[in-house]
Amino acid sequence: MLSRDVLCDEFLYDEHFTFIEMPPKPPVKHNPKVFDGKRISITRRDDGTLRPNFKPMNVGKGFSLARYIWEVCVELCNGLTGLIEER
């Protein structure tokens, strides 16, 4: 923080400033992960809503779309079990 010691609009003298070093603020963790799988992760927002997030897809040799979709479905079911009520 840098502050001017004397407040004056007239610059007829040498101004003096004081520098105070503030300790760094600790980081604030937003949207903590409540589930972390191979294909998706689920985070909880500040308002309590859940957000599924896809992880990067490795579309290379041997990639199967049907297998990928099945793994995402299984992870969504596993990740949301216990987090939401069924009606």
N, CA, C and O atoms as a CHARMM CRD file, in Angstrom:
* protein
*
  348
    1    1 MET  N      0.85000  -1.15700   0.00000 PROA 1      0.00000
    2    1 MET  CA     0.00000   0.00000   0.00000 PROA 1      0.00000
    3    1 MET  C      0.90100   1.22800   0.00000 PROA 1      0.00000
    4    1 MET  O      1.87000   1.28200   0.75800 PROA 1      0.00000
    5    2 LEU  N      0.60400   2.18700  -0.81700 PROA 2      0.00000
    6    2 LEU  CA     1.35600   3.42200  -0.89800 PROA 2      0.00000
    7    2 LEU  C      0.41400   4.55900  -0.51600 PROA 2      0.00000
    8    2 LEU  O     -0.65200   4.71500  -1.11100 PROA 2      0.00000
    9    3 SER  N      0.81100   5.35300   0.47700 PROA 3      0.00000
   10    3 SER  CA    -0.04800   6.45800   0.89800 PROA 3      0.00000
   11    3 SER  C      0.75900   7.73800   1.00100 PROA 3      0.00000
   12    3 SER  O      1.94300   7.73000   1.33600 PROA 3      0.00000
   13    4 ARG  N      0.08100   8.84000   0.70100 PROA 4      0.00000
   14    4 ARG  CA     0.71300  10.15500   0.80900 PROA 4      0.00000
   15    4 ARG  C      0.51100  10.64300   2.23500 PROA 4      0.00000
   16    4 ARG  O     -0.60600  10.61900   2.75200 PROA 4      0.00000
   17    5 ASP  N      1.58900  11.08400   2.87000 PROA 5      0.00000
   18    5 ASP  CA     1.51900  11.48500   4.27100 PROA 5      0.00000
   19    5 ASP  C      0.79500  12.81500   4.47100 PROA 5      0.00000
   20    5 ASP  O      0.05000  12.96600   5.43900 PROA 5      0.00000
   21    6 VAL  N      0.99600  13.76400   3.58900 PROA 6      0.00000
   22    6 VAL  CA     0.36900  15.07600   3.72000 PROA 6      0.00000
   23    6 VAL  C     -0.47700  15.31400   2.47700 PROA 6      0.00000
   24    6 VAL  O      0.00800  15.21300   1.35000 PROA 6      0.00000
   25    7 LEU  N     -1.73900  15.62900   2.70000 PROA 7      0.00000
   26    7 LEU  CA    -2.62500  15.90200   1.58400 PROA 7      0.00000
   27    7 LEU  C     -2.64000  17.40300   1.33400 PROA 7      0.00000
   28    7 LEU  O     -3.07200  18.17000   2.19500 PROA 7      0.00000
   29    8 CYS  N     -2.18000  17.82200   0.17900 PROA 8      0.00000
   30    8 CYS  CA    -2.16400  19.23200  -0.17200 PROA 8      0.00000
   31    8 CYS  C     -2.17200  19.33300  -1.68700 PROA 8      0.00000
   32    8 CYS  O     -1.44300  18.61600  -2.37200 PROA 8      0.00000
   33    9 ASP  N     -2.99800  20.22400  -2.20200 PROA 9      0.00000
   34    9 ASP  CA    -3.07100  20.39100  -3.64700 PROA 9      0.00000
   35    9 ASP  C     -1.95800  21.27800  -4.19000 PROA 9      0.00000
   36    9 ASP  O     -1.65800  21.24800  -5.38300 PROA 9      0.00000
   37   10 GLU  N     -1.35300  22.05800  -3.32000 PROA 10     0.00000
   38   10 GLU  CA    -0.26000  22.92100  -3.74900 PROA 10     0.00000
   39   10 GLU  C      1.04800  22.14500  -3.63900 PROA 10     0.00000
   40   10 GLU  O      1.32900  21.54800  -2.60000 PROA 10     0.00000
   41   11 PHE  N      1.82300  22.15000  -4.67100 PROA 11     0.00000
   42   11 PHE  CA     3.06300  21.39100  -4.68800 PROA 11     0.00000
   43   11 PHE  C      4.25300  22.31300  -4.42500 PROA 11     0.00000
   44   11 PHE  O      5.16400  22.40900  -5.24700 PROA 11     0.00000
   45   12 LEU  N      4.24000  22.98600  -3.28300 PROA 12     0.00000
   46   12 LEU  CA     5.29200  23.92900  -2.92100 PROA 12     0.00000
   47   12 LEU  C      6.37100  23.26800  -2.06200 PROA 12     0.00000
   48   12 LEU  O      7.33100  23.93600  -1.67700 PROA 12     0.00000
   49   13 TYR  N      6.24600  22.02500  -1.76500 PROA 13     0.00000
   50   13 TYR  CA     7.19700  21.32600  -0.91900 PROA 13     0.00000
   51   13 TYR  C      7.37900  19.90600  -1.44600 PROA 13     0.00000
   52   13 TYR  O      6.61500  19.45300  -2.29900 PROA 13     0.00000
   53   14 ASP  N      8.37500  19.21800  -0.94500 PROA 14     0.00000
   54   14 ASP  CA     8.59300  17.82200  -1.33200 PROA 14     0.00000
   55   14 ASP  C      7.58000  16.95200  -0.60900 PROA 14     0.00000
   56   14 ASP  O      7.46400  16.98000   0.61600 PROA 14     0.00000
   57   15 GLU  N      6.86000  16.19100  -1.39200 PROA 15     0.00000
   58   15 GLU  CA     5.87100  15.30200  -0.77500 PROA 15     0.00000
   59   15 GLU  C      6.56700  14.08600  -0.18600 PROA 15     0.00000
   60   15 GLU  O      7.65000  13.69300  -0.62200 PROA 15     0.00000
   61   16 HSD  N      5.93100  13.50800   0.80100 PROA 16     0.00000
   62   16 HSD  CA     6.47900  12.31600   1.44500 PROA 16     0.00000
   63   16 HSD  C      5.43600  11.20400   1.37200 PROA 16     0.00000
   64   16 HSD  O      4.26800  11.39200   1.71400 PROA 16     0.00000
   65   17 PHE  N      5.89000  10.05700   0.92100 PROA 17     0.00000
   66   17 PHE  CA     5.00400   8.90800   0.80400 PROA 17     0.00000
   67   17 PHE  C      5.48800   7.79500   1.72100 PROA 17     0.00000
   68   17 PHE  O      6.68100   7.66600   1.99300 PROA 17     0.00000
   69   18 THR  N      4.54000   6.99600   2.19200 PROA 18     0.00000
   70   18 THR  CA     4.86800   5.85600   3.04000 PROA 18     0.00000
   71   18 THR  C      4.41700   4.58300   2.32700 PROA 18     0.00000
   72   18 THR  O      3.28100   4.49000   1.86200 PROA 18     0.00000
   73   19 PHE  N      5.30800   3.62000   2.24800 PROA 19     0.00000
   74   19 PHE  CA     5.00100   2.33100   1.63900 PROA 19     0.00000
   75   19 PHE  C      4.87200   1.29200   2.74400 PROA 19     0.00000
   76   19 PHE  O      5.77500   1.12900   3.56400 PROA 19     0.00000
   77   20 ILE  N      3.74700   0.59500   2.75800 PROA 20     0.00000
   78   20 ILE  CA     3.50200  -0.47400   3.73900 PROA 20     0.00000
   79   20 ILE  C      3.25800  -1.75000   2.94500 PROA 20     0.00000
   80   20 ILE  O      2.34000  -1.81900   2.12700 PROA 20     0.00000
   81   21 GLU  N      4.08500  -2.75600   3.19300 PROA 21     0.00000
   82   21 GLU  CA     3.92100  -4.03000   2.50300 PROA 21     0.00000
   83   21 GLU  C      2.90200  -4.87800   3.24100 PROA 21     0.00000
   84   21 GLU  O      3.02800  -5.13100   4.43900 PROA 21     0.00000
   85   22 MET  N      1.89500  -5.30900   2.50600 PROA 22     0.00000
   86   22 MET  CA     0.83100  -6.12100   3.08800 PROA 22     0.00000
   87   22 MET  C      1.14400  -7.59700   2.83000 PROA 22     0.00000
   88   22 MET  O      1.67900  -7.94000   1.77600 PROA 22     0.00000
   89   23 PRO  N      0.81600  -8.46500   3.77900 PROA 23     0.00000
   90   23 PRO  CA     1.04500  -9.89700   3.53000 PROA 23     0.00000
   91   23 PRO  C      0.10600 -10.37800   2.42900 PROA 23     0.00000
   92   23 PRO  O     -1.00900  -9.87200   2.30600 PROA 23     0.00000
   93   24 PRO  N      0.54100 -11.34800   1.62900 PROA 24     0.00000
   94   24 PRO  CA    -0.32300 -11.84000   0.54500 PROA 24     0.00000
   95   24 PRO  C     -1.56900 -12.50400   1.10600 PROA 24     0.00000
   96   24 PRO  O     -1.53000 -13.15800   2.14800 PROA 24     0.00000
   97   25 LYS  N     -2.66400 -12.32400   0.40000 PROA 25     0.00000
   98   25 LYS  CA    -3.91800 -12.94200   0.81900 PROA 25     0.00000
   99   25 LYS  C     -3.89800 -14.41500   0.43600 PROA 25     0.00000
  100   25 LYS  O     -3.40900 -14.77000  -0.63600 PROA 25     0.00000
  101   26 PRO  N     -4.41900 -15.26200   1.29100 PROA 26     0.00000
  102   26 PRO  CA    -4.46000 -16.68500   0.93000 PROA 26     0.00000
  103   26 PRO  C     -5.43600 -16.89900  -0.22800 PROA 26     0.00000
  104   26 PRO  O     -6.45700 -16.21700  -0.31500 PROA 26     0.00000
  105   27 PRO  N     -5.12400 -17.84200  -1.11400 PROA 27     0.00000
  106   27 PRO  CA    -6.03800 -18.08200  -2.24100 PROA 27     0.00000
  107   27 PRO  C     -7.37400 -18.63000  -1.75900 PROA 27     0.00000
  108   27 PRO  O     -7.44100 -19.39900  -0.80000 PROA 27     0.00000
  109   28 VAL  N     -8.42300 -18.22100  -2.43900 PROA 28     0.00000
  110   28 VAL  CA    -9.76800 -18.68500  -2.11500 PROA 28     0.00000
  111   28 VAL  C    -10.15500 -19.74900  -3.13600 PROA 28     0.00000
  112   28 VAL  O    -10.12900 -19.51000  -4.34300 PROA 28     0.00000
  113   29 LYS  N    -10.51000 -20.91500  -2.63600 PROA 29     0.00000
  114   29 LYS  CA   -10.90200 -22.02100  -3.51200 PROA 29     0.00000
  115   29 LYS  C    -12.36900 -21.86900  -3.87500 PROA 29     0.00000
  116   29 LYS  O    -13.24600 -21.93900  -3.01300 PROA 29     0.00000
  117   30 HSD  N    -12.62700 -21.65900  -5.17100 PROA 30     0.00000
  118   30 HSD  CA   -13.99200 -21.55700  -5.66000 PROA 30     0.00000
  119   30 HSD  C    -14.37100 -22.86400  -6.33600 PROA 30     0.00000
  120   30 HSD  O    -13.52600 -23.55500  -6.90400 PROA 30     0.00000
  121   31 ASN  N    -15.62900 -23.18300  -6.26800 PROA 31     0.00000
  122   31 ASN  CA   -16.18400 -24.35600  -6.94000 PROA 31     0.00000
  123   31 ASN  C    -15.37800 -25.62500  -6.65400 PROA 31     0.00000
  124   31 ASN  O    -14.73100 -26.16400  -7.55300 PROA 31     0.00000
  125   32 PRO  N    -15.41400 -26.09900  -5.41700 PROA 32     0.00000
  126   32 PRO  CA   -14.64900 -27.30800  -5.09200 PROA 32     0.00000
  127   32 PRO  C    -15.18700 -28.53400  -5.82300 PROA 32     0.00000
  128   32 PRO  O    -16.38400 -28.64400  -6.08700 PROA 32     0.00000
  129   33 LYS  N    -14.27600 -29.45200  -6.14300 PROA 33     0.00000
  130   33 LYS  CA   -14.66900 -30.69400  -6.80700 PROA 33     0.00000
  131   33 LYS  C    -15.32600 -31.61400  -5.78300 PROA 33     0.00000
  132   33 LYS  O    -14.79800 -31.82800  -4.69200 PROA 33     0.00000
  133   34 VAL  N    -16.48000 -32.15100  -6.15200 PROA 34     0.00000
  134   34 VAL  CA   -17.14700 -33.13900  -5.30500 PROA 34     0.00000
  135   34 VAL  C    -17.03500 -34.53000  -5.91000 PROA 34     0.00000
  136   34 VAL  O    -17.33000 -35.52200  -5.24500 PROA 34     0.00000
  137   35 PHE  N    -16.60400 -34.61100  -7.18400 PROA 35     0.00000
  138   35 PHE  CA   -16.34700 -35.88500  -7.84200 PROA 35     0.00000
  139   35 PHE  C    -15.26700 -35.65400  -8.88900 PROA 35     0.00000
  140   35 PHE  O    -15.30700 -34.67200  -9.63000 PROA 35     0.00000
  141   36 ASP  N    -14.30000 -36.57000  -8.94300 PROA 36     0.00000
  142   36 ASP  CA   -13.21600 -36.45700  -9.91800 PROA 36     0.00000
  143   36 ASP  C    -13.00300 -37.82300 -10.55000 PROA 36     0.00000
  144   36 ASP  O    -12.37700 -38.70300  -9.95900 PROA 36     0.00000
  145   37 GLY  N    -13.53200 -37.98900 -11.76000 PROA 37     0.00000
  146   37 GLY  CA   -13.42200 -39.25600 -12.46600 PROA 37     0.00000
  147   37 GLY  C    -12.42200 -39.19000 -13.59900 PROA 37     0.00000
  148   37 GLY  O    -11.68700 -38.21300 -13.74200 PROA 37     0.00000
  149   38 LYS  N    -12.40500 -40.24500 -14.40500 PROA 38     0.00000
  150   38 LYS  CA   -11.49100 -40.32600 -15.53900 PROA 38     0.00000
  151   38 LYS  C    -11.97000 -39.44800 -16.70000 PROA 38     0.00000
  152   38 LYS  O    -11.15200 -38.84300 -17.39300 PROA 38     0.00000
  153   39 ARG  N    -13.26700 -39.37700 -16.91200 PROA 39     0.00000
  154   39 ARG  CA   -13.84200 -38.64900 -18.04100 PROA 39     0.00000
  155   39 ARG  C    -14.47200 -37.31200 -17.65400 PROA 39     0.00000
  156   39 ARG  O    -14.46400 -36.37700 -18.45500 PROA 39     0.00000
  157   40 ILE  N    -15.02300 -37.20500 -16.43100 PROA 40     0.00000
  158   40 ILE  CA   -15.68700 -35.97400 -15.98800 PROA 40     0.00000
  159   40 ILE  C    -15.29200 -35.65500 -14.55600 PROA 40     0.00000
  160   40 ILE  O    -14.77100 -36.50000 -13.82900 PROA 40     0.00000
  161   41 SER  N    -15.55300 -34.41800 -14.17200 PROA 41     0.00000
  162   41 SER  CA   -15.49400 -34.02900 -12.76200 PROA 41     0.00000
  163   41 SER  C    -16.77100 -33.24500 -12.48100 PROA 41     0.00000
  164   41 SER  O    -17.37900 -32.68400 -13.39200 PROA 41     0.00000
  165   42 ILE  N    -17.16600 -33.21200 -11.22700 PROA 42     0.00000
  166   42 ILE  CA   -18.36200 -32.47600 -10.82800 PROA 42     0.00000
  167   42 ILE  C    -17.94000 -31.48300  -9.76000 PROA 42     0.00000
  168   42 ILE  O    -17.30000 -31.84800  -8.77400 PROA 42     0.00000
  169   43 THR  N    -18.30800 -30.21300  -9.96900 PROA 43     0.00000
  170   43 THR  CA   -17.99300 -29.16700  -9.00000 PROA 43     0.00000
  171   43 THR  C    -19.28700 -28.60700  -8.42300 PROA 43     0.00000
  172   43 THR  O    -20.35100 -28.67200  -9.04000 PROA 43     0.00000
  173   44 ARG  N    -19.15900 -28.05000  -7.20700 PROA 44     0.00000
  174   44 ARG  CA   -20.30200 -27.40500  -6.56500 PROA 44     0.00000
  175   44 ARG  C    -20.05000 -25.90700  -6.56600 PROA 44     0.00000
  176   44 ARG  O    -19.02500 -25.44700  -6.06300 PROA 44     0.00000
  177   45 ARG  N    -20.97300 -25.14800  -7.12400 PROA 45     0.00000
  178   45 ARG  CA   -20.84600 -23.69100  -7.17500 PROA 45     0.00000
  179   45 ARG  C    -21.21900 -23.07100  -5.83600 PROA 45     0.00000
  180   45 ARG  O    -21.74900 -23.74600  -4.95300 PROA 45     0.00000
  181   46 ASP  N    -20.93900 -21.78800  -5.69700 PROA 46     0.00000
  182   46 ASP  CA   -21.22500 -21.08300  -4.43900 PROA 46     0.00000
  183   46 ASP  C    -22.70900 -21.10800  -4.08000 PROA 46     0.00000
  184   46 ASP  O    -23.06000 -21.09200  -2.90100 PROA 46     0.00000
  185   47 ASP  N    -23.58800 -21.14800  -5.09800 PROA 47     0.00000
  186   47 ASP  CA   -25.02600 -21.16600  -4.82700 PROA 47     0.00000
  187   47 ASP  C    -25.55800 -22.58000  -4.57700 PROA 47     0.00000
  188   47 ASP  O    -26.76300 -22.76000  -4.40300 PROA 47     0.00000
  189   48 GLY  N    -24.67600 -23.58600  -4.55600 PROA 48     0.00000
  190   48 GLY  CA   -25.06900 -24.95700  -4.24200 PROA 48     0.00000
  191   48 GLY  C    -25.38200 -25.81900  -5.45100 PROA 48     0.00000
  192   48 GLY  O    -25.58700 -27.02400  -5.30000 PROA 48     0.00000
  193   49 THR  N    -25.42600 -25.24600  -6.64000 PROA 49     0.00000
  194   49 THR  CA   -25.71800 -26.03900  -7.82800 PROA 49     0.00000
  195   49 THR  C    -24.49900 -26.87500  -8.21700 PROA 49     0.00000
  196   49 THR  O    -23.35600 -26.50500  -7.95100 PROA 49     0.00000
  197   50 LEU  N    -24.77800 -28.00200  -8.85000 PROA 50     0.00000
  198   50 LEU  CA   -23.72300 -28.90400  -9.28900 PROA 50     0.00000
  199   50 LEU  C    -23.45900 -28.67900 -10.77000 PROA 50     0.00000
  200   50 LEU  O    -24.38100 -28.41900 -11.54200 PROA 50     0.00000
  201   51 ARG  N    -22.18600 -28.78100 -11.16100 PROA 51     0.00000
  202   51 ARG  CA   -21.82600 -28.58200 -12.56300 PROA 51     0.00000
  203   51 ARG  C    -20.91300 -29.71500 -13.01900 PROA 51     0.00000
  204   51 ARG  O    -19.79400 -29.83700 -12.52200 PROA 51     0.00000
  205   52 PRO  N    -21.37200 -30.55200 -13.96300 PROA 52     0.00000
  206   52 PRO  CA   -20.47800 -31.56100 -14.54100 PROA 52     0.00000
  207   52 PRO  C    -19.54900 -30.90700 -15.56500 PROA 52     0.00000
  208   52 PRO  O    -19.98000 -30.08000 -16.36900 PROA 52     0.00000
  209   53 ASN  N    -18.28200 -31.28400 -15.52600 PROA 53     0.00000
  210   53 ASN  CA   -17.26600 -30.74300 -16.43100 PROA 53     0.00000
  211   53 ASN  C    -16.58900 -31.90000 -17.15600 PROA 53     0.00000
  212   53 ASN  O    -16.13100 -32.84700 -16.51800 PROA 53     0.00000
  213   54 PHE  N    -16.52200 -31.83200 -18.46900 PROA 54     0.00000
  214   54 PHE  CA   -15.84200 -32.85700 -19.24400 PROA 54     0.00000
  215   54 PHE  C    -14.34400 -32.62300 -19.21500 PROA 54     0.00000
  216   54 PHE  O    -13.88200 -31.48500 -19.28900 PROA 54     0.00000
  217   55 LYS  N    -13.59200 -33.70400 -19.10800 PROA 55     0.00000
  218   55 LYS  CA   -12.14300 -33.63600 -19.20800 PROA 55     0.00000
  219   55 LYS  C    -11.75800 -33.79100 -20.68000 PROA 55     0.00000
  220   55 LYS  O    -12.56300 -34.28200 -21.47100 PROA 55     0.00000
  221   56 PRO  N    -10.54500 -33.38300 -21.06600 PROA 56     0.00000
  222   56 PRO  CA   -10.14200 -33.50000 -22.47300 PROA 56     0.00000
  223   56 PRO  C    -10.23200 -34.94500 -22.97500 PROA 56     0.00000
  224   56 PRO  O     -9.85700 -35.88900 -22.28000 PROA 56     0.00000
  225   57 MET  N    -10.74200 -35.08700 -24.20500 PROA 57     0.00000
  226   57 MET  CA   -10.87200 -36.41600 -24.82700 PROA 57     0.00000
  227   57 MET  C     -9.60400 -36.72200 -25.61000 PROA 57     0.00000
  228   57 MET  O     -9.08200 -35.87400 -26.33300 PROA 57     0.00000
  229   58 ASN  N     -9.12800 -37.92800 -25.45700 PROA 58     0.00000
  230   58 ASN  CA    -7.99700 -38.39900 -26.25000 PROA 58     0.00000
  231   58 ASN  C     -8.55500 -39.24900 -27.38900 PROA 58     0.00000
  232   58 ASN  O     -8.76500 -40.45300 -27.23700 PROA 58     0.00000
  233   59 VAL  N     -8.79100 -38.60400 -28.53400 PROA 59     0.00000
  234   59 VAL  CA    -9.35700 -39.30000 -29.68900 PROA 59     0.00000
  235   59 VAL  C     -8.19400 -39.78100 -30.54100 PROA 59     0.00000
  236   59 VAL  O     -7.77700 -39.11500 -31.48800 PROA 59     0.00000
  237   60 GLY  N     -7.69500 -40.92300 -30.19400 PROA 60     0.00000
  238   60 GLY  CA    -6.56300 -41.49000 -30.92000 PROA 60     0.00000
  239   60 GLY  C     -6.90700 -42.87800 -31.41300 PROA 60     0.00000
  240   60 GLY  O     -8.07400 -43.24300 -31.55600 PROA 60     0.00000
  241   61 LYS  N     -5.87000 -43.63300 -31.66500 PROA 61     0.00000
  242   61 LYS  CA    -6.05200 -45.00500 -32.13400 PROA 61     0.00000
  243   61 LYS  C     -6.75100 -45.81900 -31.05000 PROA 61     0.00000
  244   61 LYS  O     -6.37200 -45.76500 -29.88000 PROA 61     0.00000
  245   62 GLY  N     -7.74700 -46.55400 -31.43600 PROA 62     0.00000
  246   62 GLY  CA    -8.48100 -47.39500 -30.49900 PROA 62     0.00000
  247   62 GLY  C     -9.61600 -46.67800 -29.79500 PROA 62     0.00000
  248   62 GLY  O    -10.26000 -47.27600 -28.93400 PROA 62     0.00000
  249   63 PHE  N     -9.89200 -45.41000 -30.12600 PROA 63     0.00000
  250   63 PHE  CA   -10.98200 -44.67200 -29.49400 PROA 63     0.00000
  251   63 PHE  C    -12.31400 -45.22400 -29.97100 PROA 63     0.00000
  252   63 PHE  O    -12.52900 -45.41200 -31.16900 PROA 63     0.00000
  253   64 SER  N    -13.19300 -45.47800 -29.03600 PROA 64     0.00000
  254   64 SER  CA   -14.53000 -45.97700 -29.34300 PROA 64     0.00000
  255   64 SER  C    -15.54200 -44.98800 -28.77600 PROA 64     0.00000
  256   64 SER  O    -15.58000 -44.74500 -27.57000 PROA 64     0.00000
  257   65 LEU  N    -16.35700 -44.42400 -29.65300 PROA 65     0.00000
  258   65 LEU  CA   -17.35800 -43.45700 -29.22000 PROA 65     0.00000
  259   65 LEU  C    -18.36600 -44.09700 -28.26900 PROA 65     0.00000
  260   65 LEU  O    -18.73600 -43.49800 -27.26000 PROA 65     0.00000
  261   66 ALA  N    -18.80700 -45.30400 -28.58800 PROA 66     0.00000
  262   66 ALA  CA   -19.77300 -45.99100 -27.73000 PROA 66     0.00000
  263   66 ALA  C    -19.18600 -46.23700 -26.33800 PROA 66     0.00000
  264   66 ALA  O    -19.87200 -46.05300 -25.33200 PROA 66     0.00000
  265   67 ARG  N    -17.92400 -46.65100 -26.28200 PROA 67     0.00000
  266   67 ARG  CA   -17.26500 -46.88700 -24.99700 PROA 67     0.00000
  267   67 ARG  C    -17.12100 -45.58600 -24.19900 PROA 67     0.00000
  268   67 ARG  O    -17.33900 -45.57100 -22.98700 PROA 67     0.00000
  269   68 TYR  N    -16.75400 -44.49400 -24.88000 PROA 68     0.00000
  270   68 TYR  CA   -16.60500 -43.19700 -24.23400 PROA 68     0.00000
  271   68 TYR  C    -17.94200 -42.73500 -23.63400 PROA 68     0.00000
  272   68 TYR  O    -18.00500 -42.30600 -22.48200 PROA 68     0.00000
  273   69 ILE  N    -19.00300 -42.83400 -24.43600 PROA 69     0.00000
  274   69 ILE  CA   -20.32600 -42.42600 -23.96200 PROA 69     0.00000
  275   69 ILE  C    -20.74400 -43.25700 -22.76100 PROA 69     0.00000
  276   69 ILE  O    -21.30400 -42.72400 -21.80300 PROA 69     0.00000
  277   70 TRP  N    -20.47700 -44.55700 -22.80100 PROA 70     0.00000
  278   70 TRP  CA   -20.82300 -45.43500 -21.68300 PROA 70     0.00000
  279   70 TRP  C    -20.04600 -45.03600 -20.42100 PROA 70     0.00000
  280   70 TRP  O    -20.62200 -44.98600 -19.33400 PROA 70     0.00000
  281   71 GLU  N    -18.75500 -44.75400 -20.55600 PROA 71     0.00000
  282   71 GLU  CA   -17.94500 -44.36800 -19.39400 PROA 71     0.00000
  283   71 GLU  C    -18.41700 -43.03900 -18.79500 PROA 71     0.00000
  284   71 GLU  O    -18.42900 -42.87500 -17.57500 PROA 71     0.00000
  285   72 VAL  N    -18.80600 -42.09000 -19.65800 PROA 72     0.00000
  286   72 VAL  CA   -19.33800 -40.81500 -19.15800 PROA 72     0.00000
  287   72 VAL  C    -20.64700 -41.04500 -18.40800 PROA 72     0.00000
  288   72 VAL  O    -20.86700 -40.46400 -17.34500 PROA 72     0.00000
  289   73 CYS  N    -21.50400 -41.88300 -18.95500 PROA 73     0.00000
  290   73 CYS  CA   -22.78300 -42.18700 -18.30600 PROA 73     0.00000
  291   73 CYS  C    -22.58000 -42.81800 -16.93500 PROA 73     0.00000
  292   73 CYS  O    -23.23000 -42.43200 -15.96300 PROA 73     0.00000
  293   74 VAL  N    -21.67200 -43.79200 -16.86200 PROA 74     0.00000
  294   74 VAL  CA   -21.39400 -44.47000 -15.58700 PROA 74     0.00000
  295   74 VAL  C    -20.82500 -43.48400 -14.57100 PROA 74     0.00000
  296   74 VAL  O    -21.21100 -43.50200 -13.40300 PROA 74     0.00000
  297   75 GLU  N    -19.90800 -42.62300 -15.01300 PROA 75     0.00000
  298   75 GLU  CA   -19.32200 -41.64800 -14.08700 PROA 75     0.00000
  299   75 GLU  C    -20.34900 -40.63200 -13.60600 PROA 75     0.00000
  300   75 GLU  O    -20.32600 -40.23600 -12.44000 PROA 75     0.00000
  301   76 LEU  N    -21.25200 -40.20300 -14.49000 PROA 76     0.00000
  302   76 LEU  CA   -22.31100 -39.28300 -14.05600 PROA 76     0.00000
  303   76 LEU  C    -23.19300 -39.93600 -12.99600 PROA 76     0.00000
  304   76 LEU  O    -23.52700 -39.31400 -11.98700 PROA 76     0.00000
  305   77 CYS  N    -23.56400 -41.17900 -13.22800 PROA 77     0.00000
  306   77 CYS  CA   -24.39600 -41.89000 -12.24400 PROA 77     0.00000
  307   77 CYS  C    -23.66000 -42.04600 -10.92000 PROA 77     0.00000
  308   77 CYS  O    -24.23000 -41.79900  -9.85700 PROA 77     0.00000
  309   78 ASN  N    -22.39500 -42.45700 -10.98300 PROA 78     0.00000
  310   78 ASN  CA   -21.61900 -42.63600  -9.74800 PROA 78     0.00000
  311   78 ASN  C    -21.37300 -41.30600  -9.04100 PROA 78     0.00000
  312   78 ASN  O    -21.46600 -41.22600  -7.81600 PROA 78     0.00000
  313   79 GLY  N    -21.06400 -40.27600  -9.80200 PROA 79     0.00000
  314   79 GLY  CA   -20.74900 -38.98100  -9.21600 PROA 79     0.00000
  315   79 GLY  C    -21.94100 -38.29700  -8.58600 PROA 79     0.00000
  316   79 GLY  O    -21.80400 -37.62800  -7.56200 PROA 79     0.00000
  317   80 LEU  N    -23.10900 -38.45500  -9.18400 PROA 80     0.00000
  318   80 LEU  CA   -24.29300 -37.78400  -8.66600 PROA 80     0.00000
  319   80 LEU  C    -25.01300 -38.58200  -7.59500 PROA 80     0.00000
  320   80 LEU  O    -25.87700 -38.04200  -6.90400 PROA 80     0.00000
  321   81 THR  N    -24.67400 -39.87000  -7.43900 PROA 81     0.00000
  322   81 THR  CA   -25.29800 -40.67400  -6.39800 PROA 81     0.00000
  323   81 THR  C    -24.92200 -40.10600  -5.03700 PROA 81     0.00000
  324   81 THR  O    -23.74000 -39.96000  -4.72400 PROA 81     0.00000
  325   82 GLY  N    -25.90400 -39.79200  -4.24700 PROA 82     0.00000
  326   82 GLY  CA   -25.66900 -39.23200  -2.92200 PROA 82     0.00000
  327   82 GLY  C    -25.58800 -37.72400  -2.90600 PROA 82     0.00000
  328   82 GLY  O    -25.66700 -37.11700  -1.83800 PROA 82     0.00000
  329   83 LEU  N    -25.42900 -37.09200  -4.07800 PROA 83     0.00000
  330   83 LEU  CA   -25.36300 -35.63900  -4.12800 PROA 83     0.00000
  331   83 LEU  C    -26.72500 -35.00500  -4.37600 PROA 83     0.00000
  332   83 LEU  O    -26.97700 -33.87200  -3.96800 PROA 83     0.00000
  333   84 ILE  N    -27.60000 -35.74800  -5.05100 PROA 84     0.00000
  334   84 ILE  CA   -28.94600 -35.22100  -5.32900 PROA 84     0.00000
  335   84 ILE  C    -29.97500 -36.23400  -4.87900 PROA 84     0.00000
  336   84 ILE  O    -29.70400 -37.43400  -4.82100 PROA 84     0.00000
  337   85 GLU  N    -31.16100 -35.73800  -4.56000 PROA 85     0.00000
  338   85 GLU  CA   -32.26500 -36.60900  -4.14300 PROA 85     0.00000
  339   85 GLU  C    -33.06800 -37.03700  -5.36900 PROA 85     0.00000
  340   85 GLU  O    -33.32900 -36.23500  -6.26600 PROA 85     0.00000
  341   86 GLU  N    -33.45100 -38.30000  -5.39400 PROA 86     0.00000
  342   86 GLU  CA   -34.34000 -38.76200  -6.46500 PROA 86     0.00000
  343   86 GLU  C    -35.76200 -38.52600  -6.03200 PROA 86     0.00000
  344   86 GLU  O    -36.10200 -38.72600  -4.86600 PROA 86     0.00000
  345   87 ARG  N    -36.59100 -38.10500  -6.95200 PROA 87     0.00000
  346   87 ARG  CA   -37.99100 -37.79500  -6.60600 PROA 87     0.00000
  347   87 ARG  C    -38.92800 -38.76900  -7.23600 PROA 87     0.00000
  348   87 ARG  O    -40.14100 -38.66500  -7.05600 PROA 87     0.00000
